[in-house]
């Protein structure tokens, strides 16, 4: 049986996920009904619906859940994100420098579409994944120290 | 910081989960405070003191 605090957190996560799905599918259904399945004019509206869905999930899932965490959990997350993000930025810097050798030949070889957008996406996603992984490692360290 | 939280909780026959529920924190937080691995904030320390009806300095003391 979850405690009152756990139940509140689970409830806010459920609202975030269900709301995001409803916004995304609801908006997509309306846009596709108006413009048709393959109409180019639908693309920006679908992108907007996707953004609204993600914004809802982030706002409810992150902000509301954050307020329902207790102070130790908030401190753990702040510290682990700070340590993990800083470590990820430091660790990925040499990788970026290696990729730049020979004008980024390594990246061009491994990316099918060597467009500036693809390079930017790889850089951004790579850093985000590195930050998440390093934060997770920091969290394991916190858990081991405080349990 | 050292504290008498575990002793006070035991006197009342409460489990860590019960105390956590009364303080509106997680059981892990209660455990970490009891074992001295986490120092509570001033607002939480006041809540603990109010719950046990004692001044803060009677519950917490510097090592």
N, CA and C atoms of all chains as a GROMACS GRO file, in nm:
protein
  630
    1UNK      N    1   0.086  -0.120   0.000
    1UNK     CA    2   0.000   0.000   0.000
    1UNK      C    3   0.089   0.125   0.000
    2UNK      N    4   0.080   0.208  -0.102
    2UNK     CA    5   0.166   0.327  -0.105
    2UNK      C    6   0.122   0.428   0.000
    3UNK      N    7   0.221   0.505   0.052
    3UNK     CA    8   0.188   0.609   0.149
    3UNK      C    9   0.115   0.722   0.077
    4UNK      N   10   0.063   0.815   0.158
    4UNK     CA   11  -0.010   0.929   0.101
    4UNK      C   12   0.079   1.008   0.003
    5UNK      N   13   0.207   1.023   0.044
    5UNK     CA   14   0.302   1.097  -0.039
    5UNK      C   15   0.328   1.023  -0.171
    6UNK      N   16   0.351   0.891  -0.161
    6UNK     CA   17   0.376   0.812  -0.284
    6UNK      C   18   0.254   0.814  -0.375
    7UNK      N   19   0.136   0.804  -0.314
    7UNK     CA   20   0.012   0.804  -0.393
    7UNK      C   21  -0.004   0.937  -0.468
    8UNK      N   22   0.031   1.048  -0.400
    8UNK     CA   23   0.019   1.180  -0.464
    8UNK      C   24   0.115   1.191  -0.582
    9UNK      N   25   0.236   1.138  -0.565
    9UNK     CA   26   0.335   1.143  -0.673
    9UNK      C   27   0.289   1.057  -0.790
   10UNK      N   28   0.242   0.936  -0.761
   10UNK     CA   29   0.194   0.847  -0.868
   10UNK      C   30   0.076   0.911  -0.942
   11UNK      N   31  -0.010   0.977  -0.866
   11UNK     CA   32  -0.127   1.042  -0.924
   11UNK      C   33  -0.085   1.154  -1.020
   12UNK      N   34   0.014   1.234  -0.978
   12UNK     CA   35   0.057   1.344  -1.066
   12UNK      C   36   0.128   1.291  -1.189
   13UNK      N   37   0.201   1.179  -1.176
   13UNK     CA   38   0.265   1.119  -1.294
   13UNK      C   39   0.158   1.067  -1.390
   14UNK      N   40   0.055   1.004  -1.334
   14UNK     CA   41  -0.054   0.951  -1.418
   14UNK      C   42  -0.123   1.065  -1.493
   15UNK      N   43  -0.148   1.176  -1.422
   15UNK     CA   44  -0.212   1.292  -1.488
   15UNK      C   45  -0.123   1.345  -1.600
   16UNK      N   46   0.009   1.348  -1.574
   16UNK     CA   47   0.103   1.398  -1.675
   16UNK      C   48   0.099   1.310  -1.800
   17UNK      N   49   0.104   1.178  -1.781
   17UNK     CA   50   0.110   1.086  -1.895
   17UNK      C   51  -0.024   1.085  -1.970
   18UNK      N   52  -0.133   1.071  -1.895
   18UNK     CA   53  -0.265   1.064  -1.960
   18UNK      C   54  -0.296   1.195  -2.032
   19UNK      N   55  -0.264   1.306  -1.967
   19UNK     CA   56  -0.287   1.437  -2.029
   19UNK      C   57  -0.207   1.454  -2.156
   20UNK      N   58  -0.081   1.411  -2.153
   20UNK     CA   59   0.005   1.424  -2.272
   20UNK      C   60  -0.050   1.340  -2.387
   21UNK      N   61  -0.096   1.220  -2.356
   21UNK     CA   62  -0.151   1.132  -2.460
   21UNK      C   63  -0.280   1.191  -2.517
   22UNK      N   64  -0.366   1.241  -2.427
   22UNK     CA   65  -0.494   1.299  -2.472
   22UNK      C   66  -0.469   1.422  -2.560
   23UNK      N   67  -0.376   1.508  -2.515
   23UNK     CA   68  -0.346   1.630  -2.594
   23UNK      C   69  -0.291   1.591  -2.731
   24UNK      N   70  -0.196   1.497  -2.730
   24UNK     CA   71  -0.132   1.460  -2.856
   24UNK      C   72  -0.230   1.395  -2.953
   25UNK      N   73  -0.301   1.291  -2.907
   25UNK     CA   74  -0.392   1.220  -2.997
   25UNK      C   75  -0.514   1.305  -3.031
   26UNK      N   76  -0.563   1.382  -2.935
   26UNK     CA   77  -0.679   1.467  -2.960
   26UNK      C   78  -0.646   1.574  -3.064
   27UNK      N   79  -0.533   1.642  -3.043
   27UNK     CA   80  -0.493   1.747  -3.138
   27UNK      C   81  -0.462   1.687  -3.274
   28UNK      N   82  -0.395   1.573  -3.275
   28UNK     CA   83  -0.360   1.509  -3.403
   28UNK      C   84  -0.487   1.470  -3.478
   29UNK      N   85  -0.585   1.418  -3.405
   29UNK     CA   86  -0.710   1.377  -3.470
   29UNK      C   87  -0.781   1.497  -3.532
   30UNK      N   88  -0.784   1.609  -3.458
   30UNK     CA   89  -0.850   1.730  -3.510
   30UNK      C   90  -0.775   1.784  -3.632
   31UNK      N   91  -0.641   1.792  -3.621
   31UNK     CA   92  -0.560   1.845  -3.733
   31UNK      C   93  -0.576   1.758  -3.857
   32UNK      N   94  -0.570   1.626  -3.838
   32UNK     CA   95  -0.580   1.536  -3.953
   32UNK      C   96  -0.722   1.539  -4.013
   33UNK      N   97  -0.823   1.560  -3.928
   33UNK     CA   98  -0.960   1.569  -3.979
   33UNK      C   99  -0.977   1.694  -4.064
   34UNK      N  100  -0.908   1.802  -4.025
   34UNK     CA  101  -0.921   1.927  -4.101
   34UNK      C  102  -0.838   1.924  -4.230
   35UNK      N  103  -0.712   1.881  -4.217
   35UNK     CA  104  -0.621   1.893  -4.332
   35UNK      C  105  -0.605   1.764  -4.413
   36UNK      N  106  -0.646   1.652  -4.360
   36UNK     CA  107  -0.622   1.526  -4.430
   36UNK      C  108  -0.486   1.469  -4.393
   37UNK      N  109  -0.466   1.342  -4.426
   37UNK     CA  110  -0.352   1.268  -4.373
   37UNK      C  111  -0.215   1.319  -4.425
   38UNK      N  112  -0.207   1.347  -4.552
   38UNK     CA  113  -0.076   1.380  -4.609
   38UNK      C  114  -0.061   1.526  -4.650
   39UNK      N  115  -0.148   1.611  -4.601
   39UNK     CA  116  -0.140   1.752  -4.639
   39UNK      C  117  -0.020   1.818  -4.571
   40UNK      N  118   0.065   1.887  -4.648
   40UNK     CA  119   0.182   1.953  -4.588
   40UNK      C  120   0.143   2.058  -4.486
   41UNK      N  121   0.025   2.118  -4.503
   41UNK     CA  122  -0.017   2.224  -4.409
   41UNK      C  123  -0.040   2.169  -4.268
   42UNK      N  124  -0.058   2.037  -4.257
   42UNK     CA  125  -0.084   1.978  -4.124
   42UNK      C  126   0.043   1.970  -4.040
   43UNK      N  127   0.159   1.966  -4.107
   43UNK     CA  128   0.287   1.940  -4.037
   43UNK      C  129   0.314   2.039  -3.923
   44UNK      N  130   0.306   2.170  -3.946
   44UNK     CA  131   0.336   2.262  -3.834
   44UNK      C  132   0.238   2.249  -3.719
   45UNK      N  133   0.110   2.220  -3.750
   45UNK     CA  134   0.011   2.204  -3.643
   45UNK      C  135   0.036   2.077  -3.563
   46UNK      N  136   0.079   1.972  -3.634
   46UNK     CA  137   0.112   1.847  -3.564
   46UNK      C  138   0.235   1.868  -3.474
   47UNK      N  139   0.331   1.945  -3.525
   47UNK     CA  140   0.450   1.976  -3.443
   47UNK      C  141   0.410   2.055  -3.319
   48UNK      N  142   0.317   2.149  -3.337
   48UNK     CA  143   0.269   2.230  -3.224
   48UNK      C  144   0.198   2.142  -3.121
   49UNK      N  145   0.118   2.047  -3.173
   49UNK     CA  146   0.047   1.955  -3.083
   49UNK      C  147   0.146   1.870  -3.005
   50UNK      N  148   0.252   1.828  -3.074
   50UNK     CA  149   0.355   1.747  -3.007
   50UNK      C  150   0.422   1.830  -2.897
   51UNK      N  151   0.450   1.956  -2.929
   51UNK     CA  152   0.514   2.044  -2.831
   51UNK      C  153   0.421   2.066  -2.712
   52UNK      N  154   0.292   2.089  -2.740
   52UNK     CA  155   0.196   2.111  -2.630
   52UNK      C  156   0.188   1.988  -2.540
   53UNK      N  157   0.191   1.871  -2.603
   53UNK     CA  158   0.185   1.746  -2.528
   53UNK      C  159   0.306   1.732  -2.436
   54UNK      N  160   0.425   1.760  -2.493
   54UNK     CA  161   0.548   1.751  -2.414
   54UNK      C  162   0.551   1.857  -2.304
   55UNK      N  163   0.502   1.978  -2.337
   55UNK     CA  164   0.499   2.086  -2.238
   55UNK      C  165   0.410   2.049  -2.120
   56UNK      N  166   0.296   1.989  -2.150
   56UNK     CA  167   0.204   1.943  -2.043
   56UNK      C  168   0.275   1.840  -1.954
   57UNK      N  169   0.336   1.740  -2.021
   57UNK     CA  170   0.402   1.633  -1.945
   57UNK      C  171   0.513   1.691  -1.858
   58UNK      N  172   0.588   1.786  -1.914
   58UNK     CA  173   0.698   1.845  -1.838
   58UNK      C  174   0.646   1.928  -1.722
   59UNK      N  175   0.543   2.010  -1.750
   59UNK     CA  176   0.491   2.099  -1.646
   59UNK      C  177   0.430   2.021  -1.531
   60UNK      N  178   0.343   1.926  -1.564
   60UNK     CA  179   0.275   1.850  -1.457
   60UNK      C  180   0.369   1.746  -1.397
   61UNK      N  181   0.433   1.670  -1.488
   61UNK     CA  182   0.518   1.560  -1.440
   61UNK      C  183   0.638   1.608  -1.362
   62UNK      N  184   0.691   1.723  -1.399
   62UNK     CA  185   0.813   1.769  -1.334
   62UNK      C  186   0.782   1.866  -1.222
   63UNK      N  187   0.710   1.974  -1.254
   63UNK     CA  188   0.688   2.078  -1.153
   63UNK      C  189   0.599   2.030  -1.039
   64UNK      N  190   0.486   1.965  -1.075
   64UNK     CA  191   0.393   1.922  -0.970
   64UNK      C  192   0.456   1.811  -0.887
   65UNK      N  193   0.519   1.716  -0.956
   65UNK     CA  194   0.583   1.606  -0.882
   65UNK      C  195   0.692   1.660  -0.791
   66UNK      N  196   0.766   1.760  -0.839
   66UNK     CA  197   0.874   1.818  -0.760
   66UNK      C  198   0.822   1.871  -0.627
   67UNK      N  199   0.710   1.940  -0.630
   67UNK     CA  200   0.656   1.998  -0.507
   67UNK      C  201   0.608   1.891  -0.409
   68UNK      N  202   0.583   1.771  -0.461
   68UNK     CA  203   0.534   1.666  -0.373
   68UNK      C  204   0.646   1.577  -0.318
   69UNK      N  205   0.769   1.602  -0.364
   69UNK     CA  206   0.883   1.527  -0.311
   69UNK      C  207   0.919   1.584  -0.174
   70UNK      N  208   0.974   1.500  -0.088
   70UNK     CA  209   1.016   1.555   0.041
   70UNK      C  210   1.154   1.618   0.025
   71UNK      N  211   1.198   1.691   0.129
   71UNK     CA  212   1.318   1.775   0.114
   71UNK      C  213   1.444   1.695   0.084
   72UNK      N  214   1.455   1.573   0.140
   72UNK     CA  215   1.576   1.494   0.113
   72UNK      C  216   1.580   1.450  -0.033
   73UNK      N  217   1.463   1.414  -0.085
   73UNK     CA  218   1.457   1.371  -0.225
   73UNK      C  219   1.487   1.490  -0.318
   74UNK      N  220   1.437   1.608  -0.283
   74UNK     CA  221   1.467   1.727  -0.364
   74UNK      C  222   1.616   1.758  -0.361
   75UNK      N  223   1.676   1.745  -0.242
   75UNK     CA  224   1.819   1.773  -0.232
   75UNK      C  225   1.899   1.672  -0.312
   76UNK      N  226   1.855   1.544  -0.306
   76UNK     CA  227   1.924   1.440  -0.382
   76UNK      C  228   1.919   1.470  -0.531
   77UNK      N  229   1.803   1.507  -0.580
   77UNK     CA  230   1.789   1.533  -0.724
   77UNK      C  231   1.870   1.655  -0.768
   78UNK      N  232   1.867   1.760  -0.684
   78UNK     CA  233   1.943   1.881  -0.719
   78UNK      C  234   2.092   1.848  -0.725
   79UNK      N  235   2.141   1.780  -0.622
   79UNK     CA  236   2.284   1.751  -0.617
   79UNK      C  237   2.325   1.657  -0.731
   80UNK      N  238   2.244   1.553  -0.754
   80UNK     CA  239   2.280   1.455  -0.857
   80UNK      C  240   2.274   1.516  -0.996
   81UNK      N  241   2.178   1.605  -1.018
   81UNK     CA  242   2.172   1.670  -1.150
   81UNK      C  243   2.291   1.764  -1.167
   82UNK      N  244   2.326   1.836  -1.062
   82UNK     CA  245   2.440   1.927  -1.070
   82UNK      C  246   2.569   1.848  -1.096
   83UNK      N  247   2.592   1.745  -1.015
   83UNK     CA  248   2.715   1.666  -1.030
   83UNK      C  249   2.715   1.594  -1.166
   84UNK      N  250   2.601   1.531  -1.199
   84UNK     CA  251   2.593   1.454  -1.324
   84UNK      C  252   2.608   1.542  -1.447
   85UNK      N  253   2.543   1.657  -1.447
   85UNK     CA  254   2.549   1.746  -1.563
   85UNK      C  255   2.690   1.801  -1.581
   86UNK      N  256   2.750   1.842  -1.470
   86UNK     CA  257   2.885   1.897  -1.479
   86UNK      C  258   2.982   1.790  -1.530
   87UNK      N  259   2.969   1.669  -1.474
   87UNK     CA  260   3.057   1.560  -1.517
   87UNK      C  261   3.036   1.530  -1.665
   88UNK      N  262   2.910   1.529  -1.709
   88UNK     CA  263   2.880   1.497  -1.849
   88UNK      C  264   2.941   1.601  -1.942
   89UNK      N  265   2.931   1.728  -1.906
   89UNK     CA  266   2.989   1.833  -1.991
   89UNK      C  267   3.140   1.816  -2.000
   90UNK      N  268   3.202   1.786  -1.885
   90UNK     CA  269   3.348   1.768  -1.885
   90UNK      C  270   3.389   1.643  -1.963
   91UNK      N  271   3.311   1.534  -1.948
   91UNK     CA  272   3.347   1.407  -2.012
   91UNK      C  273   3.323   1.410  -2.163
   92UNK      N  274   3.221   1.483  -2.207
   92UNK     CA  275   3.190   1.482  -2.350
   92UNK      C  276   3.274   1.584  -2.428
   93UNK      N  277   3.339   1.675  -2.358
   93UNK     CA  278   3.422   1.774  -2.429
   93UNK      C  279   3.533   1.708  -2.511
   94UNK      N  280   3.610   1.613  -2.455
   94UNK     CA  281   3.714   1.548  -2.536
   94UNK      C  282   3.656   1.470  -2.654
   95UNK      N  283   3.537   1.411  -2.636
   95UNK     CA  284   3.474   1.337  -2.746
   95UNK      C  285   3.444   1.433  -2.862
   96UNK      N  286   3.391   1.551  -2.827
   96UNK     CA  287   3.362   1.649  -2.931
   96UNK      C  288   3.489   1.690  -3.004
   97UNK      N  289   3.595   1.708  -2.927
   97UNK     CA  290   3.721   1.749  -2.990
   97UNK      C  291   3.773   1.640  -3.084
   98UNK      N  292   3.753   1.513  -3.043
   98UNK     CA  293   3.796   1.402  -3.130
   98UNK      C  294   3.712   1.399  -3.258
   99UNK      N  295   3.583   1.428  -3.244
   99UNK     CA  296   3.496   1.427  -3.362
   99UNK      C  297   3.536   1.536  -3.462
  100UNK      N  298   3.593   1.642  -3.408
  100UNK     CA  299   3.629   1.753  -3.497
  100UNK      C  300   3.758   1.725  -3.576
  101UNK      N  301   3.831   1.619  -3.538
  101UNK     CA  302   3.955   1.586  -3.609
  101UNK      C  303   3.921   1.552  -3.755
  102UNK      N  304   4.000   1.597  -3.846
  102UNK     CA  305   3.978   1.577  -3.990
  102UNK      C  306   3.843   1.633  -4.036
  103UNK      N  307   3.805   1.743  -3.979
  103UNK     CA  308   3.680   1.807  -4.021
  103UNK      C  309   3.557   1.725  -3.991
  104UNK      N  310   3.561   1.646  -3.884
  104UNK     CA  311   3.443   1.568  -3.845
  104UNK      C  312   3.422   1.444  -3.932
  105UNK      N  313   3.533   1.389  -3.986
  105UNK     CA  314   3.522   1.273  -4.076
  105UNK      C  315   3.457   1.154  -4.007
  106UNK      N  316   3.484   1.137  -3.877
  106UNK     CA  317   3.428   1.024  -3.802
  106UNK      C  318   3.276   1.031  -3.801
  107UNK      N  319   3.223   1.151  -3.774
  107UNK     CA  320   3.077   1.168  -3.771
  107UNK      C  321   3.016   1.146  -3.909
  108UNK      N  322   3.080   1.205  -4.010
  108UNK     CA  323   3.027   1.195  -4.146
  108UNK      C  324   3.018   1.049  -4.190
  109UNK      N  325   3.112   0.970  -4.141
  109UNK     CA  326   3.116   0.828  -4.178
  109UNK      C  327   2.998   0.751  -4.116
  110UNK      N  328   2.959   0.792  -3.994
  110UNK     CA  329   2.857   0.718  -3.920
  110UNK      C  330   2.716   0.775  -3.933
  111UNK      N  331   2.704   0.896  -3.984
  111UNK     CA  332   2.571   0.954  -4.002
  111UNK      C  333   2.528   0.939  -4.147
  112UNK      N  334   2.411   0.882  -4.167
  112UNK     CA  335   2.365   0.865  -4.306
  112UNK      C  336   2.340   1.000  -4.371
  113UNK      N  337   2.269   1.085  -4.296
  113UNK     CA  338   2.240   1.218  -4.350
  113UNK      C  339   2.331   1.318  -4.280
  114UNK      N  340   2.436   1.356  -4.346
  114UNK     CA  341   2.533   1.446  -4.284
  114UNK      C  342   2.494   1.591  -4.294
  115UNK      N  343   2.371   1.622  -4.259
  115UNK     CA  344   2.325   1.762  -4.266
  115UNK      C  345   2.362   1.834  -4.137
  116UNK      N  346   2.369   1.966  -4.141
  116UNK     CA  347   2.397   2.041  -4.017
  116UNK      C  348   2.296   2.009  -3.908
  117UNK      N  349   2.170   1.990  -3.949
  117UNK     CA  350   2.067   1.958  -3.850
  117UNK      C  351   2.093   1.826  -3.780
  118UNK      N  352   2.139   1.726  -3.859
  118UNK     CA  353   2.168   1.595  -3.802
  118UNK      C  354   2.285   1.604  -3.705
  119UNK      N  355   2.388   1.680  -3.742
  119UNK     CA  356   2.503   1.697  -3.652
  119UNK      C  357   2.460   1.765  -3.522
  120UNK      N  358   2.377   1.868  -3.536
  120UNK     CA  359   2.330   1.940  -3.418
  120UNK      C  360   2.250   1.846  -3.327
  121UNK      N  361   2.162   1.766  -3.391
  121UNK     CA  362   2.079   1.674  -3.312
  121UNK      C  363   2.165   1.572  -3.239
  122UNK      N  364   2.266   1.520  -3.306
  122UNK     CA  365   2.355   1.422  -3.241
  122UNK      C  366   2.426   1.486  -3.122
  123UNK      N  367   2.472   1.608  -3.142
  123UNK     CA  368   2.542   1.677  -3.034
  123UNK      C  369   2.450   1.701  -2.915
  124UNK      N  370   2.329   1.748  -2.942
  124UNK     CA  371   2.236   1.780  -2.834
  124UNK      C  372   2.189   1.654  -2.761
  125UNK      N  373   2.146   1.556  -2.842
  125UNK     CA  374   2.097   1.431  -2.780
  125UNK      C  375   2.209   1.360  -2.705
  126UNK      N  376   2.329   1.363  -2.764
  126UNK     CA  377   2.444   1.299  -2.698
  126UNK      C  378   2.470   1.360  -2.562
  127UNK      N  379   2.465   1.492  -2.554
  127UNK     CA  380   2.492   1.558  -2.427
  127UNK      C  381   2.380   1.529  -2.326
  128UNK      N  382   2.257   1.530  -2.373
  128UNK     CA  383   2.144   1.501  -2.282
  128UNK      C  384   2.156   1.359  -2.226
  129UNK      N  385   2.188   1.264  -2.315
  129UNK     CA  386   2.201   1.125  -2.268
  129UNK      C  387   2.317   1.114  -2.169
  130UNK      N  388   2.428   1.181  -2.200
  130UNK     CA  389   2.543   1.177  -2.109
  130UNK      C  390   2.505   1.237  -1.973
  131UNK      N  391   2.429   1.348  -1.974
  131UNK     CA  392   2.387   1.411  -1.848
  131UNK      C  393   2.296   1.318  -1.768
  132UNK      N  394   2.205   1.252  -1.838
  132UNK     CA  395   2.113   1.161  -1.768
  132UNK      C  396   2.190   1.043  -1.708
  133UNK      N  397   2.282   0.987  -1.786
  133UNK     CA  398   2.359   0.872  -1.736
  133UNK      C  399   2.447   0.911  -1.617
  134UNK      N  400   2.514   1.026  -1.628
  134UNK     CA  401   2.601   1.070  -1.518
  134UNK      C  402   2.518   1.103  -1.394
  135UNK      N  403   2.398   1.162  -1.414
  135UNK     CA  404   2.311   1.191  -1.300
  135UNK      C  405   2.265   1.063  -1.232
  136UNK      N  406   2.238   0.962  -1.316
  136UNK     CA  407   2.198   0.832  -1.262
  136UNK      C  408   2.310   0.771  -1.178
  137UNK      N  409   2.432   0.782  -1.228
  137UNK     CA  410   2.547   0.731  -1.152
  137UNK      C  411   2.562   0.807  -1.021
  138UNK      N  412   2.545   0.941  -1.027
  138UNK     CA  413   2.554   1.022  -0.905
  138UNK      C  414   2.445   0.979  -0.807
  139UNK      N  415   2.327   0.946  -0.861
  139UNK     CA  416   2.216   0.904  -0.776
  139UNK      C  417   2.246   0.771  -0.706
  140UNK      N  418   2.311   0.680  -0.780
  140UNK     CA  419   2.350   0.553  -0.719
  140UNK      C  420   2.447   0.579  -0.604
  141UNK      N  421   2.540   0.672  -0.626
  141UNK     CA  422   2.635   0.708  -0.520
  141UNK      C  423   2.565   0.768  -0.399
  142UNK      N  424   2.467   0.856  -0.425
  142UNK     CA  425   2.389   0.917  -0.316
  142UNK      C  426   2.314   0.809  -0.238
  143UNK      N  427   2.250   0.719  -0.312
  143UNK     CA  428   2.172   0.612  -0.248
  143UNK      C  429   2.263   0.526  -0.159
  144UNK      N  430   2.382   0.493  -0.211
  144UNK     CA  431   2.474   0.409  -0.134
  144UNK      C  432   2.521   0.482  -0.008
  145UNK      N  433   2.538   0.614  -0.018
  145UNK     CA  434   2.588   0.691   0.097
  145UNK      C  435   2.481   0.715   0.203
  146UNK      N  436   2.355   0.724   0.162
  146UNK     CA  437   2.249   0.765   0.256
  146UNK      C  438   2.159   0.652   0.303
  147UNK      N  439   2.173   0.534   0.245
  147UNK     CA  440   2.077   0.428   0.281
  147UNK      C  441   2.102   0.376   0.422
  148UNK      N  442   2.534   1.607   1.287
  148UNK     CA  443   2.445   1.630   1.401
  148UNK      C  444   2.399   1.496   1.460
  149UNK      N  445   2.395   1.491   1.593
  149UNK     CA  446   2.337   1.373   1.660
  149UNK      C  447   2.192   1.405   1.693
  150UNK      N  448   2.110   1.302   1.702
  150UNK     CA  449   1.971   1.330   1.739
  150UNK      C  450   1.911   1.213   1.817
  151UNK      N  451   1.800   1.240   1.882
  151UNK     CA  452   1.732   1.140   1.965
  151UNK      C  453   1.604   1.091   1.899
  152UNK      N  454   1.601   1.104   1.768
  152UNK     CA  455   1.476   1.074   1.697
  152UNK      C  456   1.434   0.928   1.714
  153UNK      N  457   1.531   0.839   1.702
  153UNK     CA  458   1.497   0.696   1.712
  153UNK      C  459   1.442   0.663   1.851
  154UNK      N  460   1.507   0.719   1.953
  154UNK     CA  461   1.462   0.693   2.091
  154UNK      C  462   1.321   0.748   2.113
  155UNK      N  463   1.298   0.869   2.067
  155UNK     CA  464   1.166   0.931   2.084
  155UNK      C  465   1.058   0.853   2.009
  156UNK      N  466   1.095   0.807   1.889
  156UNK     CA  467   1.000   0.729   1.810
  156UNK      C  468   0.968   0.596   1.880
  157UNK      N  469   1.073   0.532   1.931
  157UNK     CA  470   1.053   0.404   1.998
  157UNK      C  471   0.966   0.418   2.122
  158UNK      N  472   0.988   0.530   2.195
  158UNK     CA  473   0.906   0.554   2.317
  158UNK      C  474   0.757   0.554   2.285
  159UNK      N  475   0.725   0.602   2.168
  159UNK     CA  476   0.583   0.611   2.129
  159UNK      C  477   0.536   0.488   2.052
  160UNK      N  478   0.628   0.396   2.027
  160UNK     CA  479   0.591   0.271   1.959
  160UNK      C  480   0.557   0.291   1.812
  161UNK      N  481   0.616   0.396   1.752
  161UNK     CA  482   0.588   0.422   1.611
  161UNK      C  483   0.693   0.354   1.523
  162UNK      N  484   0.651   0.311   1.407
  162UNK     CA  485   0.747   0.261   1.308
  162UNK      C  486   0.803   0.381   1.232
  163UNK      N  487   0.909   0.357   1.155
  163UNK     CA  488   0.964   0.467   1.073
  163UNK      C  489   0.859   0.517   0.974
  164UNK      N  490   0.782   0.422   0.920
  164UNK     CA  491   0.679   0.461   0.822
  164UNK      C  492   0.572   0.548   0.887
  165UNK      N  493   0.534   0.515   1.011
  165UNK     CA  494   0.432   0.596   1.081
  165UNK      C  495   0.484   0.737   1.108
  166UNK      N  496   0.609   0.745   1.153
  166UNK     CA  497   0.668   0.876   1.179
  166UNK      C  498   0.678   0.957   1.049
  167UNK      N  499   0.718   0.888   0.943
  167UNK     CA  500   0.730   0.954   0.812
  167UNK      C  501   0.596   1.013   0.769
  168UNK      N  502   0.490   0.935   0.790
  168UNK     CA  503   0.355   0.981   0.753
  168UNK      C  504   0.316   1.104   0.835
  169UNK      N  505   0.348   1.103   0.964
  169UNK     CA  506   0.314   1.217   1.051
  169UNK      C  507   0.393   1.343   1.014
  170UNK      N  508   0.518   1.321   0.967
  170UNK     CA  509   0.602   1.437   0.932
  170UNK      C  510   0.587   1.477   0.786
  171UNK      N  511   0.515   1.396   0.710
  171UNK     CA  512   0.496   1.419   0.567
  171UNK      C  513   0.630   1.416   0.491
  172UNK      N  514   0.710   1.315   0.525
  172UNK     CA  515   0.834   1.290   0.451
  172UNK      C  516   0.837   1.141   0.418
  173UNK      N  517   0.939   1.098   0.343
  173UNK     CA  518   0.948   0.955   0.310
  173UNK      C  519   1.012   0.877   0.425
  174UNK      N  520   0.987   0.745   0.426
  174UNK     CA  521   1.047   0.662   0.530
  174UNK      C  522   1.200   0.665   0.518
  175UNK      N  523   1.250   0.675   0.396
  175UNK     CA  524   1.395   0.682   0.374
  175UNK      C  525   1.454   0.806   0.442
  176UNK      N  526   1.378   0.915   0.439
  176UNK     CA  527   1.428   1.038   0.504
  176UNK      C  528   1.437   1.018   0.655
  177UNK      N  529   1.334   0.954   0.712
  177UNK     CA  530   1.335   0.929   0.857
  177UNK      C  531   1.456   0.843   0.892
  178UNK      N  532   1.478   0.739   0.812
  178UNK     CA  533   1.592   0.649   0.838
  178UNK      C  534   1.724   0.725   0.829
  179UNK      N  535   1.738   0.809   0.726
  179UNK     CA  536   1.863   0.883   0.707
  179UNK      C  537   1.886   0.983   0.821
  180UNK      N  538   1.777   1.045   0.870
  180UNK     CA  539   1.791   1.139   0.981
  180UNK      C  540   1.831   1.063   1.108
  181UNK      N  541   1.763   0.951   1.132
  181UNK     CA  542   1.792   0.873   1.253
  181UNK      C  543   1.937   0.824   1.256
  182UNK      N  544   1.988   0.784   1.141
  182UNK     CA  545   2.125   0.731   1.137
  182UNK      C  546   2.229   0.841   1.120
  183UNK      N  547   2.184   0.967   1.119
  183UNK     CA  548   2.278   1.080   1.112
  183UNK      C  549   2.336   1.102   0.974
  184UNK      N  550   2.275   1.040   0.871
  184UNK     CA  551   2.328   1.057   0.736
  184UNK      C  552   2.266   1.176   0.664
  185UNK      N  553   2.163   1.232   0.723
  185UNK     CA  554   2.100   1.349   0.663
  185UNK      C  555   2.055   1.443   0.775
  186UNK      N  556   2.092   1.569   0.762
  186UNK     CA  557   2.048   1.670   0.859
  186UNK      C  558   1.925   1.739   0.805
  187UNK      N  559   1.816   1.738   0.879
  187UNK     CA  560   1.692   1.800   0.827
  187UNK      C  561   1.706   1.952   0.819
  188UNK      N  562   1.622   2.011   0.735
  188UNK     CA  563   1.618   2.158   0.727
  188UNK      C  564   1.556   2.211   0.856
  189UNK      N  565   1.568   2.342   0.874
  189UNK     CA  566   1.510   2.403   0.995
  189UNK      C  567   1.358   2.382   1.002
  190UNK      N  568   1.284   2.403   0.889
  190UNK     CA  569   1.138   2.379   0.898
  190UNK      C  570   1.104   2.235   0.939
  191UNK      N  571   1.178   2.138   0.885
  191UNK     CA  572   1.150   1.998   0.922
  191UNK      C  573   1.189   1.973   1.068
  192UNK      N  574   1.299   2.032   1.111
  192UNK     CA  575   1.341   2.017   1.250
  192UNK      C  576   1.234   2.073   1.344
  193UNK      N  577   1.175   2.184   1.305
  193UNK     CA  578   1.066   2.243   1.386
  193UNK      C  579   0.944   2.149   1.388
  194UNK      N  580   0.915   2.088   1.274
  194UNK     CA  581   0.800   1.995   1.269
  194UNK      C  582   0.825   1.877   1.362
  195UNK      N  583   0.949   1.827   1.359
  195UNK     CA  584   0.985   1.714   1.446
  195UNK      C  585   0.971   1.755   1.593
  196UNK      N  586   1.022   1.874   1.624
  196UNK     CA  587   1.016   1.921   1.763
  196UNK      C  588   0.872   1.938   1.810
  197UNK      N  589   0.788   1.994   1.722
  197UNK     CA  590   0.646   2.014   1.756
  197UNK      C  591   0.576   1.880   1.778
  198UNK      N  592   0.610   1.783   1.689
  198UNK     CA  593   0.545   1.651   1.698
  198UNK      C  594   0.575   1.584   1.831
  199UNK      N  595   0.700   1.598   1.877
  199UNK     CA  596   0.739   1.532   2.002
  199UNK      C  597   0.723   1.624   2.124
  200UNK      N  598   0.680   1.746   2.100
  200UNK     CA  599   0.656   1.839   2.211
  200UNK      C  600   0.780   1.876   2.287
  201UNK      N  601   0.890   1.888   2.215
  201UNK     CA  602   1.018   1.922   2.281
  201UNK      C  603   1.088   2.031   2.202
  202UNK      N  604   1.176   2.109   2.268
  202UNK     CA  605   1.253   2.208   2.191
  202UNK      C  606   1.354   2.138   2.098
  203UNK      N  607   1.388   2.208   1.990
  203UNK     CA  608   1.479   2.149   1.890
  203UNK      C  609   1.609   2.102   1.955
  204UNK      N  610   1.664   2.185   2.044
  204UNK     CA  611   1.795   2.151   2.102
  204UNK      C  612   1.788   2.029   2.194
  205UNK      N  613   1.667   1.989   2.231
  205UNK     CA  614   1.654   1.867   2.313
  205UNK      C  615   1.655   1.743   2.224
  206UNK      N  616   1.634   1.763   2.096
  206UNK     CA  617   1.631   1.650   2.003
  206UNK      C  618   1.761   1.642   1.922
  207UNK      N  619   1.807   1.758   1.877
  207UNK     CA  620   1.929   1.762   1.795
  207UNK      C  621   2.043   1.828   1.872
  208UNK      N  622   2.161   1.774   1.852
  208UNK     CA  623   2.278   1.841   1.910
  208UNK      C  624   2.398   1.822   1.817
  209UNK      N  625   2.489   1.920   1.823
  209UNK     CA  626   2.608   1.912   1.738
  209UNK      C  627   2.699   1.801   1.784
  210UNK      N  628   2.761   1.734   1.688
  210UNK     CA  629   2.855   1.627   1.722
  210UNK      C  630   2.979   1.685   1.787
   0.00000   0.00000   0.00000
